[in-house]
Amino acid sequence: MAELITKRELMQFLENLRSIAFWAVDTLKGGSVRKHYSDIKFLIENAGSDKASQKHDKYLMDLLHHAVTTTAFYEKHKGFVSLQDFPVIDKNIIRNDLNSFCSKSFKGQKLRKVTTSGSTGTPFSVFHDEIKRNRHTAENIYFSDIIGCILGSRIYYLRVWNIINKKSWFKSWIQNIVMHDASSLSDENLQNLIEQLQTDESTKSILAFASTHEALSRFAAKYPVQPIPVKVKSLITISETLPEGAREVLKKTFGCPVISRYSNIENGFLAQQCLTENQEYHLNLASFHFELLNPDNDKPVKPGELGRVVVTDLFNYGMPIIRYDTGDMAVLSDRSICGAPGPVFKKIEGRRVDFITDTAGNLLSPHVITNTMWKYASVVSQFQFIQNGHKEYLIKINIGDKEFNQTDILVKDLKSYVGSDAIINLEFVNDIPILASGKRKKIVDNYKQK
C-alpha cells in the first residue's frame, strides 16, 4: 500500500502548484512577466557589459522622448540632449501638479493608483501602467529567488493590517501570504508568532519593517532554545535599515540570512542587500537609472561620498517619473565586494528628513543613534530621539515594567555623538505611536523643520 502523503509533502506540492499556475496564467496573457523576468536577469547579471549598457541607455532615452512628447510637465524639455537637462523633482512637485505628469497617450486607459502615507502622514500618490505593474511583479520574483524566497513559497508578512491594506482570504491564499498583525509587539504576540512558525512545516520567509524585526530580535534573544527550531528560509527587512545588533541576533536565533530591501511605493524595487556578509546593496539597474547628488545642490557626488538618491523609473510610461529625489541618502561604490557586476550602495543612511545635527551643526546619520541604543536593548523596548533646538534633544524610552538605572551612561553615550555641550532630556513613555505608514519613527527633527 502506498504511504500516505505527509503534511510537508502536501505543502511542497501546493507551493509548486502555485508557481506552475502563475506562469501558466502569465503565458495565456502573452508571457509579459516571464519576458520581464528574463530581461531583468540579463541586465543585472551582465551589468556593465556593452550589451547591457546599450540596452539600459535605450530604455532611458525612449522614456525621456516619451515624456517630452506626451506629458505637460516635461514638454518644455523637448530639446534635451541628456538626462541632466531635466529638473530634479520630489514628492511635493508631483503632488502639487499630479495631472501634468500623466501621459496623454494613456488617456482613457486604466492606471493603478498607488498611495503612500509617507513619514509625515501626508498621502502621496502616483499611477502605474500595466507594463510597470508587470515589471514590478517580475522584479519581486527575481530578487526573491536570489534569497531563497521562491515563487509559491509562504511569506509571513508582519505589519499593521487594516481595512485599507488587508488582503481577502482568497488573495492571501493564492499568494501564500500569512497576514500577522504587528500593531502590538508584545511578548505574547511574538510568542504566538513563534509557535505558529514552529507548527508550519512549509518553506517560508518573514517580511517586515525593520522596527518590527528589531522587536522580534529582542524577544528572540530571550527565547530558551537557541537557535529557535523553525524552518525559515530568510528574513526580509523593508523600508528602514536594521541595526547591526538586531541583525546578528536574528541570524543566530533563526539560522537564516537577514536581508534588507530598498524600495518605495512610488517607484518599487530599487535595491537588495547581498547575501554575503558585506551587506552592500545591489542596485536594480534593470528598471531604474540611479544618480547620487550633493545634499545641497544637484551636482553628482564622488564614489564613497554621501549623496541624495535620485532615480529615473525606466518603465512607468503612464506617469513618467524622471530624476525623482527619493528623500533617501546613500553611499555609492563603483564595485561590489562580492564580485557581482555593477555599482552598489555601500550603505543606505536613511531618509534625509531623519538626519539630525550635532551641536556644531554637522549632519548626523540616524544610524548613530539607533546603533547606540542597541546597547540598551535588554531594557529599552522602544525609543524615539528628538532634536528640538540647536543644542536641545529629547529621548523618549519605553522600558515597560523594568527599571532603568543607566540614565547618566545613556546621556554620556549620546553626547559623544551630538556634542558634550548638548542638553539631553529623558522621558519615560508607555509607547511610541505608530504612524499612518505602520512605522514607529525613531528619529525626529523638530529643529530644522521649524
N, C-alpha and C positions, 0 to 999 in steps of 0.2 A: 504493500500500500504506500502510495506516495506520501511523503511527510507534508503536514500542513504548513502553509506559508507562514513565516514568522511576521510579527508586527514590524520589525525592522525592514524585512524584505518588501512588505506592503508599502511602507513609507518610501523606499527607494523606487519602487515601481511607479508610484504616484508622481514622484519628482521627475522621473524620466518621461512620464506621460505628459506632464505639464510642458516640458521642454519641446517634446515632439509636436504637441498640439499647437504651441505658439508658432513654431517655424512652419507648420503646415498651413495655418491661417495666414501667416505672412506671405507664403508662396501663392496662395489663392488671390491675395490682394496685389500681386505683382512683385513680391520679394524685396520691397523697399528697405526694410530693416536689415535684411541679410546683406544687401548691397552696401548700405552704410557701414555695417559691421566690418565687412572686408576692406572698405576704403579706410576706415579708422585704424584698423590693424596694420595696414600697409604704411600709412603716413606716420604713425607713431613708432613703429618698429624699424622704419627706414629714415627717420628724421635726420635732416642734414644732407642726405643724398641729393644728387642733381634732380632725379625724377620726382622725389617727394617735395623738394623745394619749389620746383616749377609748378607742381600741382597746387601747392599751398598758395603760391603767388597768383595763380589763375583764379582760384576761389576768391581771393581778396579783391582783385581787380574787377571781376564780374560783379561782386557785391557792391563795390563803390559805384560802378557805372549804373547799376540798377537803382541805387539810392538817389543819385543825382537826376535821374530821368523820371522817377515815379513818386518822389516824396516832396512835400512842400518845404520841409526843413532843410533838405540837402540840395535842392535845385539850384541854389545860389553858388554851388561849388562845381558846376558843370565843367569849368576849365581846369580842373585839378590835374596836377602832374603826379603827385604821390599821396600817400595816406596822411602825411604831415600837413597837407593843405586843408584838412578837415579839423574842425574845432574839437577840443576835449569837452565832453558833456558829462552830466551827472544826473542823479535822481530828480533833483529839483527842476532842471531844464526840461527833462522829459515830462514830468508831472504837470508842469505849467503849460505845456503845448503838446499834449499827447497826440492829438489827431494829425499834426503836421509830420509826425514820424511814420504814420501808417502809409503803406504803399497804395497808390491809386490803382495799380494793376490787380489788387486783391479786393477791390470794392465789390460788395455783394457776396463775397466768399466768407465762409465761417472760419474765424480765427479763435484760438483758445486764449481766454484771458487768464493770466497767472498773476497772483497778488501776494505780496509780502507785507507784513506789518512793519518790518524793519526794527532797528534797535530803539527808535524813538516812539514806535507805536503808530506812526503816521503811515497809512496804507500807500503802497506804491504798486502800480500795475503796468504790465506790458502785454503784448499779444504775440502768440506764436502761430505760425502757419503749419500745415500738415508735414511738410518736409522737415521743418525744425523739430517737430514732435517725434518724428521717426528717427531723426539723427540722435536726439536725446535718449531715446529708448536704446538705440544701438550702443551709445556711449556707456550707458549703465551696464549693459550686458558685458561689453568688452572689459571694462575696468573691474567689474565684479568677478569675472572669470579669472583675472590675474591673481586675486587674493583668495581664490577657492570658493567664492560665493556663486556657485554655478546656477545658471538659469533653471528655475523649478525648485531649487532648494529653499528651505524655510528661513524666513527672516523674522526675528523678534524686533519689532520697531517700538522703542521706548520713547514716548513723548506725551504731551498733554493732548488727549483726544477730545474733540468736541463735535457739535452738530455740523460745523463747517468742514472739518477735515476728516471726520470719521468715515471709513470705508464701509460699504454694505457687506453683509455676511458673504454673499456670493463673490464679490470682487476680492475680498481678503482671502477667500478660499482659493480662488483661481490663481491669485498672485502668491499664495502660500505665505501670507503675512500674518503674524500674530500681533495684534494691537495691544501692547501692555501700557496701561496708563501710568505716566510718570509725574502726575500732578502732585503726588506725595512721594517723597523719597525716604520714608520711614523705614526702620529696620524690618518691621512687619511686612511692608510692601515688597522690599527687596528679598526677604526670606521666601515669600510666596513665589517670586520670580525664579529664585534658585531651585526651589522644589519643582516648579513646572519644567524647568530646563532638564532637571535630572530624570524626570519621568518621560520626557520627549526623546524618543530614540532616533529621530530624523537627523539628517545633516543640517546644521543651522548656523546662522550668524546673528550677531546682535548689532543693531543700528540705533544710535542715539546721539544727542547733543553731548559735547564734551562735559558739560556740567553734570549731566545725568551719569555718564561713565565715571566721573570723579566721585560722585556719591556712591556708586556701585563699588568702586575700588576701596573706599573706606570701610564699607560693610564686608567686602570680601576678605580684607586683611584680617578681620576678626573671626573669620569662619574657622571652625575647629578642625576641618580636614583640608590639607593643602597638598597638591592643588585640588580645587573643587572637582568632584567627579561628574563632569558634564561634557557632552560631546559638542563642543563649539568650534567651528572652523575658523572664525575670525570675529574680531570686534571692530566695528567701523564707527569712527567719530566724525560727525559733521558739524559744520558752522564754526565752532570755536576751536582753539588749539588746546589739546590736553596737556596739563602739567606733567613733566617728566616723571615725577614721583608716582603719580597715578598710573601712568603707562606701565611702569615697571611692576607695580603691584598687580595690575590686570593680567599682564603677560605671565606672571608667575602663578597666579591663582586659577587662571582659566587654561593655561598651557597652549595658547594660540597667539598669532600675530595681532597687534593692535594698530590699526591703520587709520590715519586721518584723511578725510576727503576735503577738498577745497571746492566749494560750489556756491551758487546763489540761485534764487528763484528766477530772477530775470534773465540770466544767461544759461545756467545749467551747470554741467560738469566741467570744471576748469582744470583741476589737477588732483593727483592722488599720491600719497606717500609711498615710498619704495618699501618693498618687503624686507630689504636688508636693514641692518642696524643704523645706517647713516641718517635715516629719517628725512632725506631730501624729497621734494615733491616733483613728480614727473608731470610735465605740462600736457594738456590736451591740445597739442599743436594741430591735430587733425581738424578741429572745428573752430579754433579761435586764433587770432593774432594778438600777441601779448606785447605790451610796452611797459617799461618801468620808468616813471617820470619823477623828477625832483619834487619833494614835498611842497616847495614854494613857487615853482614855475613849471612850464610844460617841456622842459628840456630833459633828455634822457639822462639817467644816472649811469655811472660806470658799473661793470660787474663787481659785485661784492658790496655795493652801497645800498642803503635802504631807500626804497622808492615807492611811489604810488602805483598800484596795479591798475593798468588801463587796458581794456580788452575790446577787440572788434569781433563781433559774432559773424562768422562766415556763412551761416545757414539760415538766418531768420530774414527771409525776403519779405514776409508780410509786414514786418516792422523793423527795418534795418537799424541796428544799434552799432554805431561806429565811434571808436575811441571813447569808450564808456569808463569813467572813473568809478571803480567798484567801491571806493572808500577804504580799501584794504592796503596794507603796507607789507612789502616783502623784500627779500634779498635774492638777486639772481646770480647764477653761476653759468658760465658757458658750457661747462662739462659736468656730467654726473660722476659721483664717486664710484657707483656700482658698474659703470662702463656702458650703460644703456645710451643710445644716441640721443642727441638734442640737449638743449639747455634745461636747467631745473631751477626751482626755487630752493635755495639752501634752507630758508625758513620763511614762514609767513607770520608776521608780527601782529596780525590782528587789525581791527578797524582803526582808522586814523582818529576817529572820534573817541576811541578808548585810550588814546595816549594822554598821559598827564605830563606835567613838567616838574622838575626839581626846583629847589628854591633859587637856583641860579638861572632858571628859565630854559634849561635844556630838556628836550623831549625824552620821556622815559617809556620804554615798551611796557605794555600791561603784563608781559610775562615776568618782569622783575618782581612784581607784587605777587602774582599767582604762584610763582616758584618759591618765593619766601614763605608764603602762607602754608605751603605743603609741610613745612617743618612742624606745624601745629595741628596737622590733620587728625591726630588721635583725640584731640579735644574740641577743635573748632569744626563744626559740620558745615557751616556756611559763613561766607564773609562778603563784605562789599567795601571797597576802598574809594573814598570820595575826596576830590580836591575842591575846596570851597574858596580858596584865595591863593594869592601868590605864594604864601608860606603856610597856608592853613589846610589841614587834612583831617578827615574823619574816617575811622574804620569801624564798621558795624560787624559784630560777630555773633553767631548763634552757637551756643555751647550746650543747648538742651538742659539737662539736669546735672551736668558736670560742673566741676569747679575749675576756675581759671586763675592761676597764681603766677602767670608769666607776663603780666602787663608790661613791666619795665623792660624785659628782654625783647618782647614784641616791638615796642616803640623804638628801642635801640636798633633792632634789625631793620626796621623800615627807614629810620633816619640815616642809616648807612647808604641808602639809595637816594632818598629825596633831599637830604641835607641835614646837617647837625643842628641848624637853626630853625628847623621845621617845627611847627606847632601841630602835634598829632593828638587828637582826642579819640577816646574809645567809647563805644556804645554797645551794650548788650541788647540783642533783639531776639524775638522768638522765631522770626522767619525773614528771608529775603524774598520779596514778592516776585512772582513770575510776570514777565512782560507778555504782551499780546502775542509775541512770536513764539512763546513757550520757553524762552531762555530766562535765566537769572543773571542780571547784569552785575559783573564783579567789579568793574572799574567805571567810575562815573566822574565826568569832568564838569563841575558846576562853575568853574573859574573862567575858562576861555569862552564858555557859552553865554556869559553874562553880557 
